[in-house]
Amino acid sequence: MKHPYLIVLGVFVLAVWSAPPAEADNEQVVPKQFTVYPIGQIKKQDRRTTIILDRKYQPGLLGLDGFSHVYVLYWFDRNDTPRNRSVLQVHPLGNKKNPLSGVFATRAPVRPNLIALSLCKVISVRENVIEIDQIDAFPNTPVLDLKPYIPSIDTATATLPEWLKSK
Amino acid sequence: MKHPYLIVLGVFVLAVWSAPPAEADNEQVVPKQFTVYPIGQIKKQDRRTTIILDRKYQPGLLGLDGFSHVYVLYWFDRNDTPRNRSVLQVHPLGNKKNPLSGVFATRAPVRPNLIALSLCKVISVRENVIEIDQIDAFPNTPVLDLKPYIPSIDTATATLPEWLKSK
């Protein structure tokens, strides 16, 4: 072989040529999916509504009892089907008198990602159990996250669409 | 074989004995994980902050322009490591003067499920683009959900822990 460096050069050229193009910062590739794990469950017994956290997450509750209100993020697990996750428009509250709306303009329990958000009053925090006043969720609903409610960042002087103003 | 029915009986007894016990309603087994899919990304360009939805989700925006404010749920994607997801206590805002707190008593970007929640002012909704006033998130952050802000269910007269009252 007279020119072995030609092979080396060829391999190099091929490697550069076949590499994926550099991504501009605003074209960053985002992973197609993420995984969430239940941290506990909602329980309803004897007129009490509680969130029972898995014991391993109990250290995450330190100081929550200083807040009067907490956002509960949970999973609409009964709707976790490809069909329910593909719904993009609904009549809010299932009432045909409410105008057809995109799911991102409603709090409907069908949406691409079945994350629910409720603001709840904290009654007590004991060990791994948070008692709340109430929540519009089925018993045993999996809970994903808790966040303290901080009015300075979590409230706004808001306007609403006409159909909702009378509610 | 003199007593073949003994074998049938044996198999039956074994099947019943090895079946999992019936679950009481309040002991329902919850799936160990769920999957979330980005619906779009946060962009920051020319002093404008926008959420660019994937085109396929555009029908979900119908009517959102009637609301002045929207909750943006996004994913702290830069912290999606087993290590960051196992952090359960932090000093809020990374300031050691703030008392050690459970992550569920803070809005820290490290937590078991990396869901972020920000209330944002809607500037405009055009096709698959929502312009918002601002958001404390990196460019290209994946967005998981949008929910309209409805003061009657999303506000409360709240109290805060002492260390936060001066903020």
Interface residues (C-beta under 8 A of the other chain):
Chain A: D25 N26 Q28 V30 P31 K32 Q33 F34 T35 V36 Y37 P38 I39 Q41 K43 Q45 Y57 P59 G60 L61 L62 G63 L64 G66 F67 S68 H69 V70 Y71 L73 W75 D77 D80 L88 Q89 P99 L100 S101 G102 V103 F104 A105 T106 R107 R111 P112 N113 L114 I115 L117 S118 L119 K121 P139 N140 P142 L144 D145 L146 K147 P148 Y149 I150 P151 S152 I153 D154 T155 A156 T157 A158 T159 L160 P161 E162 L164 K167
Chain B: D25 N26 Q28 V30 P31 K32 Q33 F34 T35 V36 Y37 P38 I39 Q41 K43 Q45 Y57 P59 G60 L61 L62 G63 L64 G66 F67 S68 H69 V70 Y71 L73 W75 D77 D80 L88 Q89 P99 L100 S101 G102 V103 F104 A105 T106 R107 R111 P112 N113 L114 I115 L117 S118 L119 K121 P139 N140 P142 L144 D145 L146 K147 P148 Y149 I150 P151 S152 I153 D154 T155 A156 T157 A158 T159 L160 P161 E162 L164 K167
